[in-house]
Amino acid sequence: MIGVFDSGFGGLTVLRALVTRLPRYDYFYLGDSARAPYGSRSLQDVHGFTREAVELLFEVGCPLVLLACNTASAQALRTLQQRHLPAHRPDRRILGVVRPSAEALAGLPPGAIPGVTEPSLTSGTVGVLGTAGTIASGSYALELAKLAPRLRLVQQACPLWVPLVEAGETRGPGVDFFLRKYLDPLFARPDPPSRLLLGCTHYPLLWSGIRAIVPAAVEILAQGELVAERLADWLARHPEMERRLSRQAKRRYATTDDPSWFAARGEPIMGTALAVERVRLPLWRAAD
């Protein structure tokens, strides 16, 4: 199976795109809703929680895990790839969403070679909306500096958006107030972004409100489709992993919170009834 991990149910927006783009593969989705949101957590917590979740997905048979969570991708992915996998799971792989999202933000196609393929957007301003943890990590700034150094990046932390979504609040005047709280300053700048990335899997669930506020000329990128397209390209370039993946179009769902609560929020996203398991973390206690 391909493991997909998120801090809550927002990552189902990515899974939905994966199932649409790559339907024949089997997927195991894990949402750590009991400890969400991750955006305000310490770096140590995010790393520990992510490692526990990844280990659970490895244990149930996922040779490849995608961190759909931007905070986990920004704060934990590199350490897990460089230290945890070589020491404990050298035959497994973990991918994140920051790098492919930064490539899309710069206008690079899937499979582009940095330094060789020219991004479609080489100047001007682009923006990233994310959790406090994602923005504070500087991950998008670092990636864009390598991919398109002449682009100006503006970032906006939106710490109240994930709690709103996790509470099932996605529409209405109260939600619009908190959307404007973070969006209005971004577009009051003298150099507002022409392309805007929703750098959290929960944010597409606020799409209608965001689109109504953001100027019509601004392109808004949600991560589901772009990550799915780039995962398809990655698998094509890594046949040794692609051959290990099962292809029975099975989907499993697990949460660290109440399964019925998770299913009620996840079913409108996936467009189907969900049988959700409850799992308990922590699982992994080995030293780094």
C-alpha positions in Angstrom: 0.0 0.0 0.0 0.9 3.6 -0.4 0.7 5.2 3.1 -0.7 8.8 3.3 -0.3 10.6 6.6 -1.8 13.9 7.8 -2.3 15.5 11.1 -6.1 15.2 10.6 -8.7 14.6 7.9 -7.5 17.5 5.7 -5.1 15.1 3.9 -8.0 13.4 2.4 -8.0 16.2 -0.1 -4.7 14.8 -1.3 -5.8 11.2 -1.1 -8.9 12.1 -3.2 -6.6 13.4 -5.9 -4.3 10.4 -5.7 -7.2 8.0 -6.1 -8.4 9.9 -9.1 -4.9 10.1 -10.8 -3.6 6.7 -9.6 -6.7 4.6 -8.9 -5.3 1.1 -9.3 -2.9 1.4 -6.2 -3.9 0.5 -2.7 -3.8 3.2 -0.1 -3.7 3.4 3.7 -4.7 6.8 5.1 -3.8 7.8 8.7 -5.1 11.0 10.3 -3.7 11.9 13.7 -6.8 14.0 14.6 -6.4 13.3 18.4 -3.3 15.4 18.4 -4.2 17.9 15.7 -3.4 20.6 14.8 0.3 20.2 14.3 1.0 23.8 13.3 1.3 25.1 16.8 3.3 22.2 18.1 7.0 22.2 19.0 9.5 20.9 16.5 10.2 18.0 18.8 6.5 17.1 19.0 6.0 17.2 15.2 9.1 15.1 14.6 8.0 12.5 17.3 4.4 12.3 16.1 5.4 12.0 12.5 7.9 9.3 13.2 5.3 7.3 15.1 2.8 7.6 12.3 5.3 6.6 9.6 6.3 3.6 11.6 2.7 2.5 12.0 2.3 2.8 8.2 5.4 0.8 7.6 4.2 -1.9 10.1 0.9 -2.4 8.2 2.7 -2.9 4.9 3.4 0.5 3.3 6.9 0.6 1.6 6.2 4.2 0.5 4.7 6.9 2.8 3.6 10.3 1.6 3.5 13.0 4.3 0.5 15.0 3.1 0.9 17.2 6.2 2.8 20.4 5.3 4.0 20.9 8.9 5.3 17.3 9.1 6.9 17.7 5.6 8.5 21.0 6.6 9.7 20.0 10.1 10.3 16.3 10.1 10.8 14.9 6.6 14.5 15.6 6.1 15.5 14.1 9.5 13.4 11.0 8.9 14.9 10.6 5.4 18.5 11.2 6.4 18.6 9.6 9.8 15.7 7.3 10.6 15.4 5.5 7.3 19.1 4.6 6.9 19.3 3.4 10.5 16.0 1.5 10.7 14.2 1.2 7.4 16.7 1.4 4.5 14.2 -0.3 2.2 11.4 2.2 2.7 10.8 5.7 1.3 9.1 8.8 2.7 8.0 11.7 0.5 6.7 15.1 1.4 4.6 17.8 -0.2 6.8 20.9 0.2 9.2 20.3 -2.7 6.5 19.3 -5.3 4.4 22.3 -4.1 7.3 24.7 -4.4 8.0 23.4 -8.0 4.4 24.0 -8.9 4.5 27.5 -7.3 7.5 28.3 -9.5 5.8 26.8 -12.6 8.1 23.9 -13.0 6.5 20.8 -14.6 6.7 17.3 -13.0 10.1 15.8 -13.6 11.8 19.1 -14.2 15.5 19.3 -13.6 16.4 22.3 -11.4 18.9 24.5 -13.0 18.1 23.1 -16.4 14.3 23.5 -16.8 13.3 27.1 -16.7 10.3 27.8 -14.4 7.4 29.5 -16.1 7.3 32.2 -13.4 10.8 33.8 -13.0 10.0 37.1 -11.5 7.2 38.8 -9.5 5.7 37.7 -6.2 4.1 34.4 -5.1 2.5 33.6 -1.8 2.2 30.7 0.6 -0.5 30.2 3.2 0.3 27.7 5.9 0.4 26.8 9.5 2.6 28.7 12.0 5.0 25.7 12.0 5.2 25.5 8.2 5.9 29.2 7.8 8.4 29.3 10.7 10.4 26.4 9.2 11.4 28.5 6.2 11.1 25.4 4.0 9.2 27.1 1.1 11.7 30.0 1.1 14.6 27.6 0.9 13.1 25.5 -1.9 12.1 28.5 -4.0 15.5 30.1 -3.6 16.9 27.0 -5.3 14.2 26.7 -7.9 13.4 30.3 -8.9 15.8 32.7 -7.1 14.3 35.8 -8.7 10.8 35.2 -7.3 9.7 37.1 -4.3 8.0 35.0 -1.7 5.5 36.3 0.8 4.1 34.0 3.5 1.2 34.2 5.8 0.6 31.9 8.8 -3.1 31.1 9.3 -3.1 29.4 12.7 -6.9 29.5 13.2 -7.9 27.8 9.9 -7.1 24.2 10.8 -9.1 24.3 14.1 -12.0 25.8 12.1 -11.9 23.0 9.6 -11.4 20.2 12.2 -14.5 21.6 14.0 -16.5 21.4 10.8 -16.7 25.1 10.3 -16.0 25.9 6.6 -18.7 28.4 5.6 -20.5 31.4 7.1 -19.8 35.0 8.3 -17.7 33.8 11.2 -15.4 31.8 8.9 -15.2 34.7 6.5 -14.0 36.9 9.3 -11.0 34.6 10.0 -10.3 34.2 6.2 -10.1 38.0 5.9 -8.0 38.2 9.0 -5.1 36.6 7.1 -5.9 37.3 3.5 -6.6 41.0 3.6 -3.1 42.0 4.8 -1.5 39.8 2.1 -3.3 41.7 -0.7 -2.9 45.1 0.9 0.8 44.9 0.2 2.4 47.0 -2.5 3.6 43.7 -4.1 0.7 41.2 -3.7 1.2 37.7 -5.0 0.0 36.7 -8.4 0.1 33.0 -7.5 -1.0 31.7 -4.1 -0.4 28.2 -2.7 -2.7 26.7 -0.1 0.2 25.2 1.9 -2.0 23.0 4.2 -4.2 20.1 3.2 -7.1 21.5 5.3 -7.2 24.8 3.4 -8.9 23.5 0.2 -12.0 22.8 2.4 -12.2 26.6 2.8 -11.9 27.0 -1.0 -15.1 28.8 -1.8 -14.5 31.5 0.9 -10.9 31.9 -0.1 -11.7 32.2 -3.8 -14.4 34.8 -3.0 -11.8 37.0 -1.2 -8.7 36.6 -3.3 -8.7 38.8 -6.4 -9.9 36.9 -9.5 -6.6 37.4 -11.4 -4.6 35.5 -8.7 -4.0 31.8 -9.4 -4.7 29.6 -6.4 -2.9 26.3 -6.1 -4.3 23.4 -4.0 -1.9 20.6 -3.4 -4.0 17.5 -4.2 -3.8 17.5 -7.9 -0.2 18.8 -8.2 1.1 16.3 -5.6 -0.8 13.4 -7.4 0.7 14.4 -10.7 4.2 14.6 -9.3 3.8 11.3 -7.5 2.9 9.6 -10.8 6.1 11.1 -12.3 8.2 9.9 -9.3 6.9 6.4 -9.6 7.7 6.3 -13.3 11.2 7.3 -12.4 11.5 4.8 -9.5 10.3 1.4 -11.0 12.0 -0.4 -8.1 9.5 1.1 -5.7 6.6 1.0 -8.2 6.9 -2.7 -8.6 6.5 -3.2 -4.8 3.1 -1.5 -4.7 -0.1 -3.6 -4.7 -2.8 -2.8 -7.2 -6.2 -4.0 -6.0 -7.7 -0.5 -5.6 -8.2 -1.0 -1.9 -8.5 1.9 0.6 -8.0 1.7 4.3 -8.6 4.6 6.7 -7.5 5.0 10.3 -7.6 7.8 12.9 -6.2 8.3 16.3 -9.6 9.9 17.3 -13.2 8.7 17.1 -13.8 6.7 13.9 -17.4 7.8 13.5 -16.4 11.5 13.9 -13.6 11.0 11.3 -15.9 9.2 8.9 -18.6 11.9 9.1 -16.0 14.6 8.1 -14.2 12.4 5.6 -17.1 11.0 3.6 -18.0 14.3 1.9 -14.4 14.7 0.8 -14.0 11.2 -0.6 -17.6 11.0 -1.9 -18.2 7.6 -0.5 -18.8 5.8 2.8 -15.7 5.2 4.9 -14.9 2.3 7.2 -12.5 3.9 9.6 -10.3 2.1 12.1 -9.0 3.5 15.3 -5.3 3.2 16.0 -3.2 4.3 19.0 0.1 6.1 18.9 2.9 6.1 20.0 4.2 2.9 18.4 7.8 3.6 17.8 10.3 4.1 20.7 13.7 3.4 19.2 16.3 6.1 19.7 17.4 8.3 16.8 
